[in-house]
């Protein structure tokens, strides 16, 4: 029974059942191993479809999930570039953030195959020119490298979009003042 204040009572009921507050949702979303979960593609497509222009939708049938920071960092020139960018703790950064939403995007299958383990300098122009709206992020001139901080920040941006796409009642809804994982 929702009583005289249905929204507040529903929110209280959902919190009691484990519905996360924004303070819990955003850090959890940022750190979620989205790639290895069974809904990774569906989540990325849902976010993509929510930000596409109605007049210019991008067909996603031939898109694959792309890791900006690649799934494996090798000892070739591209791998050394990733190691240098991520710093001394690059292995830990890689392990913690490689499969998270901030490091994932959608690209055409040909681009996915061509980019694989390339350094960010080679990936950025391809992502920047992509028609996939998720990749507009990479058109920012100030985005020169792909670091742990960049992954966290993009994860927060995607979390904000996801919270609007799959919004529950506004328990303590925030707009842009959500804080990324430190």
C-alpha positions as CSV (number, residue, x, y, z in Angstrom):
1,X,0.0,0.0,0.0
2,X,1.5,3.3,-1.1
3,X,-0.7,5.5,1.0
4,X,-0.9,9.3,0.8
5,X,2.7,9.8,-0.4
6,X,3.1,7.1,-3.1
7,X,6.5,8.3,-4.5
8,X,8.2,8.5,-1.1
9,X,6.7,5.2,0.0
10,X,7.8,3.5,-3.2
11,X,11.3,4.9,-2.8
12,X,11.4,3.7,0.8
13,X,10.2,0.3,-0.2
14,X,12.8,0.0,-3.0
15,X,15.6,1.2,-0.7
16,X,14.5,-1.5,1.8
17,X,14.7,-4.1,-1.0
18,X,18.3,-3.0,-1.9
19,X,17.7,-0.5,-4.6
20,X,20.9,1.6,-4.7
21,X,21.0,5.3,-3.9
22,X,23.0,7.4,-6.4
23,X,25.9,7.5,-3.9
24,X,26.1,3.7,-4.2
25,X,25.1,3.4,-7.9
26,X,27.7,5.6,-9.5
27,X,30.9,4.2,-8.0
28,X,29.5,0.6,-8.5
29,X,28.7,1.4,-12.1
30,X,32.2,2.9,-12.7
31,X,33.9,-0.2,-11.4
32,X,31.5,-2.8,-12.9
33,X,33.1,-5.5,-15.0
34,X,30.6,-4.8,-17.8
35,X,32.5,-6.6,-20.5
36,X,32.5,-10.1,-18.9
37,X,28.9,-9.8,-17.8
38,X,26.1,-11.1,-19.9
39,X,24.5,-7.7,-20.4
40,X,27.5,-5.6,-21.4
41,X,26.5,-5.0,-25.0
42,X,22.9,-4.4,-24.1
43,X,23.9,-1.7,-21.5
44,X,26.2,0.0,-24.1
45,X,23.5,-0.2,-26.8
46,X,20.9,1.2,-24.3
47,X,23.1,4.1,-23.5
48,X,24.0,4.7,-27.1
49,X,20.3,4.6,-28.2
50,X,19.4,7.1,-25.5
51,X,21.8,9.7,-26.8
52,X,21.4,9.2,-30.5
53,X,19.6,11.9,-32.5
54,X,16.2,10.7,-33.5
55,X,16.7,12.0,-37.0
56,X,20.1,10.2,-37.4
57,X,20.1,6.9,-35.6
58,X,23.2,4.7,-35.9
59,X,22.5,1.1,-36.7
60,X,24.4,-1.1,-34.1
61,X,24.0,-4.5,-35.7
62,X,27.6,-4.7,-36.9
63,X,29.1,-3.0,-34.0
64,X,31.4,-4.7,-31.5
65,X,32.6,-3.7,-28.1
66,X,35.9,-2.0,-28.2
67,X,38.3,-1.7,-25.3
68,X,40.0,1.7,-25.5
69,X,42.8,0.4,-23.1
70,X,43.3,-3.0,-24.8
71,X,42.5,-6.3,-23.1
72,X,46.2,-7.2,-23.1
73,X,49.2,-4.9,-23.0
74,X,52.1,-6.4,-24.9
75,X,55.8,-5.5,-25.1
76,X,55.6,-4.1,-28.6
77,X,55.7,-0.3,-29.3
78,X,51.9,0.0,-28.8
79,X,52.1,-1.8,-25.5
80,X,55.1,0.2,-24.3
81,X,53.1,3.4,-25.1
82,X,50.2,2.1,-22.9
83,X,52.7,1.2,-20.1
84,X,54.2,4.7,-20.3
85,X,50.8,6.4,-20.3
86,X,49.5,4.4,-17.3
87,X,52.8,4.7,-15.3
88,X,54.6,2.4,-12.9
89,X,51.4,0.8,-11.6
90,X,50.1,0.1,-15.1
91,X,49.4,-3.6,-14.4
92,X,47.1,-2.7,-11.5
93,X,45.4,0.1,-13.4
94,X,44.8,-2.3,-16.4
95,X,43.5,-5.1,-14.2
96,X,41.1,-2.8,-12.3
97,X,39.7,-0.7,-15.2
98,X,40.0,-2.7,-18.5
99,X,36.5,-4.2,-18.6
100,X,34.7,-1.2,-16.9
101,X,32.1,1.0,-18.7
102,X,34.5,4.0,-18.9
103,X,36.9,1.9,-21.0
104,X,34.4,0.4,-23.3
105,X,32.6,1.7,-26.4
106,X,30.9,0.4,-29.6
107,X,32.6,0.5,-33.0
108,X,32.1,-1.2,-36.4
109,X,33.6,-4.6,-36.6
110,X,36.2,-3.6,-39.1
111,X,37.4,-0.8,-36.8
112,X,37.4,-3.2,-33.8
113,X,39.7,-5.6,-35.7
114,X,42.0,-2.8,-37.0
115,X,42.4,-1.1,-33.6
116,X,42.9,-4.0,-31.3
117,X,46.0,-3.3,-29.2
118,X,46.9,0.0,-30.8
119,X,48.1,2.9,-28.7
120,X,45.6,5.6,-27.8
121,X,47.1,8.0,-30.3
122,X,46.1,5.6,-33.1
123,X,42.7,4.9,-31.7
124,X,41.5,8.4,-30.9
125,X,41.2,9.7,-34.5
126,X,39.1,6.6,-35.4
127,X,36.9,7.0,-32.4
128,X,36.6,10.8,-32.8
129,X,35.3,10.3,-36.4
130,X,32.9,7.5,-35.5
131,X,29.2,7.9,-36.1
132,X,28.5,6.1,-32.8
133,X,27.4,8.8,-30.4
134,X,29.2,7.1,-27.5
135,X,32.4,8.1,-29.2
136,X,31.8,11.9,-29.3
137,X,33.7,11.9,-26.0
138,X,36.9,11.3,-28.0
139,X,36.5,14.4,-30.0
140,X,37.5,16.6,-27.0
141,X,40.7,18.4,-27.9
142,X,41.9,18.2,-24.3
143,X,41.8,14.4,-24.4
144,X,45.4,13.6,-25.4
145,X,46.0,10.4,-23.4
146,X,43.8,7.6,-22.0
147,X,44.6,7.3,-18.3
148,X,42.9,5.9,-15.2
149,X,41.4,9.3,-14.5
150,X,39.9,9.5,-18.0
151,X,38.4,6.0,-17.6
152,X,36.9,6.9,-14.3
153,X,35.5,10.2,-15.6
154,X,34.0,8.6,-18.7
155,X,32.5,5.8,-16.5
156,X,30.8,8.5,-14.4
157,X,29.4,10.2,-17.5
158,X,28.1,6.9,-18.7
159,X,26.7,6.1,-15.3
160,X,24.8,9.4,-15.3
161,X,23.3,8.5,-18.7
162,X,22.5,4.9,-17.5
163,X,20.8,6.3,-14.4
164,X,18.5,8.3,-16.6
165,X,17.9,5.4,-19.0
166,X,17.0,2.9,-16.3
167,X,15.9,5.4,-13.7
168,X,14.1,4.3,-10.6
169,X,12.4,6.7,-8.4
170,X,14.5,9.8,-7.6
171,X,15.9,8.6,-4.2
172,X,18.6,11.2,-4.2
173,X,19.0,11.9,-7.9
174,X,21.9,14.0,-8.9
175,X,22.7,15.7,-12.2
176,X,26.3,16.4,-12.8
177,X,27.6,16.7,-9.2
178,X,28.1,13.0,-8.8
179,X,31.6,12.1,-7.7
180,X,33.8,9.5,-9.4
181,X,35.6,6.9,-7.6
182,X,38.8,8.4,-6.1
